[in-house]
Amino acid sequence: MALTTEDLVCIQNLIYQNITREIRIIKIDKAEFNELKNIVKELAQAQARTEQRVEELIQAQARTEQRVEELAQAQAKTEKMLRSLIHEFKEFKTETRTHLGGLSNTIGYGLEDKAMKFLPVLLKRDFEIQVQGRLIRDFIEYKSGREDEVNIYGKALKGDKEIIIIGEAESQLSKGLIDDLIKLKKRVERELQKEVIPLAITYLVKPAVKKYAQDAGIKIYYSYDFTD
């Protein structure tokens, strides 16, 4: 069957339409492909940046861990040095306390030795008592078996009544020494059942401590009282 001119035109139009549609599809696919390529490229770049950042963070973490280790070692050294300094300071304090204690004893003994020479006259003047024998540094022994070291010790008479004299010396009189004298006086009175006169010998005393001693009935003598 022969094709007419109209049939040929119709077929040509169909072919043209199909070709046009295929070309359009190809163009669309190509555009999408190019867009996809760009997306992949951006993703690859982002991945590369992420990997670089992760590497930087890993290196930073490594540096941090190293620094922490260095700080831990430095702290350990510091603690060791501090313990050593504390130990040395304790030894120094012990030695200093020993030296000061020795110095204090030397000063105290010097005051006491000087006081013992002049106290009999001063006690006669201030208490109207007569010291029997010499004032000495001695231990008082009690029937209970206890004993007290007394740096100034002696006996005196007031009429027919025997009185016990006790005394301590300190370069600057302190409340602590006064408290010790108060306790010692009570023990001696309780154990020996005799009247006790407590004395404190010093170079210097603060007003508050002086009043505290006077209120406790403790007589204070100063170094300048023991001069000819």
Secondary structure as GFF3:
##gff-version 3
##sequence-region A 1 228
A	DSSP	alpha_helix	5	127	.	.	.	ID=ss1
A	DSSP	beta_strand	130	141	.	.	.	ID=ss2
A	DSSP	beta_strand	147	158	.	.	.	ID=ss3
A	DSSP	beta_strand	161	173	.	.	.	ID=ss4
A	DSSP	alpha_helix	175	192	.	.	.	ID=ss5
A	DSSP	beta_strand	195	205	.	.	.	ID=ss6
A	DSSP	alpha_helix	207	215	.	.	.	ID=ss7
A	DSSP	beta_strand	219	222	.	.	.	ID=ss8
A	DSSP	three_ten_helix	223	225	.	.	.	ID=ss9
###
